[in-house]
Amino acid sequence: MEYLPPPDPGEVELTLARALIESSNAPLLLLDGAKWVVAASRSFCSAFQIDPATAVGRLVFELGAGEWDVPQFRSLLKSTADGHAQIETYTMDLRRTGHETRNLVLNAQKLVYGDEENIRLLLAVSDVTDARTAERHRDDLIAEKEAMFRTNATLLMELQHRVANSLQIIASVLLQSARLVNSDEARSHLNAAHQRIMSVAALQRQLSLAETDKVSLRLYLNDLCNSLSASMILDHNRMAIRTDVDDTVLPANVSVSLGLIATELVINAMKHAFPGDRRGSINVGYHATEADWTLSVTDDGIGMGSATTNRPGLGTTIITSLAKHLGATINVVDASPGTQISIVHTSAVAPPPDAGVLLRGSAT
């Protein structure tokens, strides 16, 4: 029997490596230490229009029409072969005459065979052109939407400002009309309408200064009470409106409901708690702990006494409706002196009191 020498392990490994790379679906090249192509995958040749029959045995820098001959690519391959570096996600633009520039991500690593005389480099190539284009398109869309959002926010702020100005004009007309009419009842209704509009106008002023639909309740109620004080208190030495509000920030729709409630309660206290020349103050408070909150209006006037009304007025109807909408209850207590009316939101909601005795005197 003829004796056959055992196969060279290096040749076996090289043959196996060639077979794996040539059949790979990924764009791969196997290079030797001098950067000659030892094997090329069909995927690589197809992606970059290279004839598989002519790829093996050529320098990698001579593939195609020489478009792979990039100085930095040469340097990085040499450093990898020398063991000084390893290319990981190196990006390169492949420019070919008559073709669109392609964005490539390269990964090269030195294969260890235990034979420093026969160095092998494995080069993986990923074409990320379409992904980068989609990413840029996405970024452009995001930038366009952000620009549109900023434009819309600016327009909304301008609209809020114009609405606030318009409401103030309407409120001024109502106040002027109230001063001209002879009927006390008509004057009372016009004054009440004026204050309700001022409540909404104060909210609009806060929205015109904000970048969102969130409202600082402290600023809003301070502004609202200052407007009520300026328009309804003739002698500020006799009566004052004060606020004690925490740092709560609320959506505009909730804020305007609270503002309207506060307006009705303050107007009612000003009309009925201080008859004649009686001096006193009205305190508007708001405090919240997580989901629980309390809005209160307290005066140090003559108190509710036995004041009742057979028919709830417009002010009482407004307060009751808004409190129900907010999921809150209405509490009326003797403040000794004066009266405290609180709108309370808690996890345990009790039935609201009789709306007929909520506000004193005639309907507001």
C-alpha positions in Angstrom: 0.0 0.0 0.0 1.3 3.4 -1.0 2.0 5.7 2.0 0.2 9.2 1.8 1.5 12.0 4.0 -1.1 13.6 6.4 -2.7 16.8 5.0 -1.1 20.1 6.0 -3.3 21.5 8.9 -2.8 25.0 7.5 -4.0 24.1 4.1 -7.1 22.3 5.5 -8.0 25.4 7.6 -7.4 27.7 4.5 -9.6 25.5 2.3 -12.3 25.4 4.9 -12.1 29.2 5.4 -12.4 29.8 1.6 -15.4 27.5 1.4 -17.2 29.3 4.3 -16.5 32.8 3.0 -17.4 32.0 -0.6 -20.8 30.6 0.4 -21.5 33.3 3.0 -24.5 35.6 2.5 -22.6 38.4 4.1 -20.2 40.6 2.1 -16.8 39.1 3.3 -13.2 39.1 2.1 -10.3 36.9 3.2 -7.0 38.7 2.7 -3.4 37.6 3.3 -0.8 39.7 5.1 0.0 41.5 1.8 -3.6 42.4 1.3 -4.2 40.0 -1.6 -7.7 38.6 -1.8 -7.7 34.9 -0.8 -11.5 34.5 -0.9 -14.5 36.6 -1.6 -18.1 35.9 -0.8 -20.7 35.9 -3.6 -22.6 38.6 -1.6 -19.6 40.9 -1.7 -19.0 40.5 -5.4 -22.7 41.0 -6.2 -23.1 44.1 -4.0 -20.1 45.9 -5.6 -20.4 44.5 -9.1 -17.1 42.5 -9.0 -16.5 39.4 -11.1 -15.8 36.5 -8.6 -13.5 34.9 -11.1 -11.1 37.9 -11.1 -11.4 38.9 -7.4 -9.2 36.2 -5.9 -5.5 36.8 -6.4 -5.8 40.6 -6.7 -4.9 43.3 -4.2 -7.9 44.5 -2.4 -7.0 48.0 -3.4 -7.2 47.0 -7.1 -10.8 45.7 -6.9 -13.2 47.2 -9.3 -11.7 50.4 -10.8 -9.5 51.1 -7.9 -12.2 52.7 -5.7 -11.0 50.6 -2.7 -7.6 52.3 -2.8 -8.3 54.8 0.0 -5.2 55.9 2.0 -6.8 55.6 5.5 -8.2 52.2 4.5 -4.7 51.1 3.6 -3.3 52.4 6.9 -5.9 50.7 9.0 -5.5 47.3 7.2 -1.7 47.5 7.7 -2.2 48.3 11.4 -4.6 45.4 11.8 -2.1 43.0 10.0 0.7 44.2 12.2 -1.4 43.6 15.3 -1.4 47.3 16.3 -5.1 47.9 15.7 -8.3 46.4 14.7 -10.9 48.0 12.5 -14.2 48.2 14.2 -17.1 50.0 12.5 -14.8 52.1 10.3 -16.9 54.2 7.9 -15.9 54.8 4.4 -17.5 56.4 1.3 -17.1 54.2 -1.7 -17.1 56.4 -4.8 -17.4 54.7 -8.2 -17.8 56.4 -11.6 -21.4 56.0 -12.8 -22.6 54.8 -9.5 -24.1 56.5 -6.4 -21.7 57.0 -3.6 -22.2 54.2 -1.0 -21.7 54.6 2.8 -19.9 51.5 4.1 -19.1 50.3 7.5 -16.0 48.0 7.6 -14.8 45.6 10.3 -11.4 43.8 9.9 -9.8 41.4 12.3 -6.6 39.4 12.2 -7.1 35.6 12.2 -4.7 33.7 14.4 -3.4 30.4 12.9 -0.3 30.1 15.0 1.7 30.9 12.0 3.0 34.5 11.8 4.4 33.9 8.4 0.9 33.3 6.9 -1.3 36.2 8.2 -4.9 36.2 7.3 -7.3 39.2 7.6 -11.1 38.8 7.6 -12.9 41.9 6.2 -16.6 42.4 6.7 -18.4 45.1 4.7 -21.8 46.5 5.4 -23.6 48.9 3.0 -25.5 51.3 5.3 -26.4 53.8 2.6 -30.1 53.2 2.6 -30.2 53.1 6.4 -28.3 56.4 6.7 -30.7 57.9 4.1 -33.7 56.8 6.1 -32.1 58.1 9.3 -31.4 61.5 7.7 -35.0 61.5 6.4 -36.3 60.7 9.8 -34.1 63.4 11.4 -35.4 65.9 8.8 -39.0 65.0 9.6 -38.3 65.4 13.3 -36.6 68.8 12.7 -39.5 69.8 10.5 -42.1 68.8 13.2 -40.1 70.6 15.9 -40.0 73.7 13.8 -43.7 73.4 13.1 -44.4 72.9 16.8 -42.4 76.0 17.7 -44.3 78.0 15.1 -47.6 76.7 16.3 -46.6 77.4 19.9 -45.7 81.0 18.9 -49.0 81.4 17.1 -50.9 79.9 20.1 -49.2 82.3 22.5 -50.1 85.2 20.2 -53.6 84.0 20.0 -53.8 83.7 23.8 -52.5 87.2 24.1 -55.1 88.6 21.6 -57.9 86.7 23.3 -56.9 88.1 26.7 -56.8 91.6 25.3 -60.2 91.1 23.6 -61.7 89.8 26.9 -60.4 92.8 28.8 -62.0 95.1 26.3 -65.3 93.3 26.6 -65.0 93.4 30.4 -64.3 97.2 30.3 -67.3 97.8 28.1 -69.5 95.8 30.5 -68.1 97.8 33.5 -68.7 101.1 31.7 -72.3 100.0 30.9 -72.9 99.0 34.5 -71.9 102.6 35.6 -74.4 104.1 33.1 -77.5 102.1 33.7 -80.1 103.2 36.3 -81.4 99.8 37.3 -79.7 98.3 40.3 -80.6 94.8 39.0 -79.1 95.5 35.6 -76.0 97.0 37.2 -75.6 93.9 39.4 -75.9 91.6 36.4 -73.4 93.6 34.3 -70.9 93.7 37.2 -71.2 90.0 37.6 -70.7 89.4 33.9 -67.7 91.7 34.0 -66.0 89.7 36.8 -66.7 86.4 35.1 -65.0 87.6 31.9 -62.1 89.0 33.9 -61.6 85.6 35.5 -61.2 84.0 32.0 -59.1 87.0 30.9 -56.7 86.4 33.8 -56.2 82.8 32.7 -55.6 83.9 29.1 -52.9 86.3 30.3 -51.2 83.4 32.1 -51.4 81.2 29.0 -50.0 83.9 26.8 -46.9 83.9 29.0 -46.5 80.1 29.1 -45.1 77.7 26.6 -47.7 75.0 27.2 -51.3 74.8 28.3 -50.1 74.4 32.0 -50.9 77.3 34.3 -49.3 78.3 37.6 -52.2 78.5 39.9 -50.5 80.9 42.2 -49.8 83.4 39.4 -53.3 82.9 38.0 -55.2 83.4 41.3 -53.0 86.4 42.3 -53.7 88.0 39.0 -57.4 87.2 39.3 -57.7 88.6 42.8 -55.8 91.8 41.9 -58.2 92.4 39.0 -61.2 91.9 41.4 -59.7 94.2 43.9 -58.9 96.9 41.4 -62.4 96.9 39.8 -64.6 96.3 42.8 -63.0 97.7 45.9 -63.4 101.5 46.1 -61.7 101.9 49.5 -58.7 99.6 49.8 -58.2 100.7 53.5 -61.6 99.2 54.2 -61.3 95.9 52.4 -58.5 93.7 51.0 -58.2 90.4 49.0 -55.3 88.2 49.9 -54.1 84.9 48.5 -52.3 81.8 49.9 -51.7 79.4 47.0 -49.1 76.7 46.7 -46.9 75.9 43.7 -49.5 73.8 41.9 -49.4 73.8 38.1 -52.6 72.7 36.4 -54.1 72.3 32.9 -55.9 75.4 31.6 -59.3 73.8 31.7 -59.0 72.9 35.4 -57.5 76.3 36.2 -60.3 78.3 34.6 -62.9 76.2 36.5 -61.2 77.0 39.8 -60.8 80.6 38.8 -64.5 80.9 38.0 -65.4 79.4 41.4 -63.1 81.7 43.2 -64.5 84.7 41.4 -68.1 83.8 42.3 -67.2 83.3 46.0 -65.1 86.5 46.3 -67.9 88.6 44.6 -70.5 87.0 47.0 -68.3 87.8 50.0 -67.7 91.4 48.9 -71.4 92.0 48.4 -72.8 90.4 51.6 -70.1 89.9 54.2 -69.3 93.5 54.8 -72.5 95.6 55.0 -72.3 99.3 55.5 -68.7 100.5 56.2 -67.6 97.3 57.9 -63.9 96.6 57.4 -62.5 93.2 56.6 -60.5 90.9 54.3 -61.1 88.0 52.0 -58.6 85.2 51.7 -58.3 82.9 48.7 -56.4 79.7 49.4 -55.4 76.6 47.4 -53.4 73.7 48.7 -52.8 70.2 47.2 -51.3 67.0 48.4 -50.9 64.6 45.5 -54.5 64.0 44.1 -56.2 65.8 47.0 -56.7 69.5 46.9 -58.8 72.3 48.5 -59.8 75.7 47.2 -61.1 78.0 49.9 -62.5 81.5 50.1 -62.6 82.8 53.7 -63.9 86.2 54.9 -64.0 87.8 58.4 -67.4 89.4 57.8 -70.8 89.0 59.5 -71.1 85.3 58.7 -73.8 83.3 57.0 -76.3 83.6 59.9 -79.6 82.2 58.8 -79.3 83.4 55.3 -81.2 81.2 52.9 -82.7 81.5 49.5 -85.6 79.6 48.1 -84.1 79.6 44.6 -80.4 79.1 43.9 -79.0 82.0 42.0 -76.7 81.9 38.9 -73.5 82.1 41.1 -74.6 79.1 43.2 -75.5 77.2 40.0 -72.1 77.9 38.5 -70.2 76.9 41.6 -72.2 73.7 42.1 -71.9 72.7 38.4 -68.1 73.4 38.3 -67.5 71.5 41.6 -69.4 68.5 40.3 -67.4 68.6 37.1 -64.2 68.6 39.1 -65.3 65.7 41.3 -65.3 67.9 44.4 -67.6 68.7 47.3 -68.6 72.0 48.8 -68.1 72.7 52.5 -69.5 75.8 54.2 -68.3 76.5 57.8 -68.5 79.3 60.3 -65.0 80.9 60.4 -65.7 82.8 63.7 -65.8 85.5 62.5 -67.0 85.2 59.0 -67.5 82.3 56.7 -65.3 79.8 54.9 -66.5 78.1 51.8 -64.2 75.3 50.5 -64.2 73.2 47.4 -62.6 69.9 48.4 -61.4 67.1 46.2 -60.5 63.8 48.0 -60.6 60.1 47.3 -63.7 59.8 49.4 -66.4 62.1 48.0 -69.4 63.0 50.2 -72.7 64.3 48.9 -72.6 68.1 48.3 -74.6 70.4 50.6 -77.8 72.0 49.7 -76.9 74.5 46.9 -79.7 76.8 48.0 -77.7 78.0 51.1 -74.3 78.2 49.4 -74.3 81.9 48.6 -75.7 84.6 50.8 -78.4 87.0 49.8 -79.8 87.3 46.3 -78.5 85.3 43.3 -75.2 86.6 41.8 
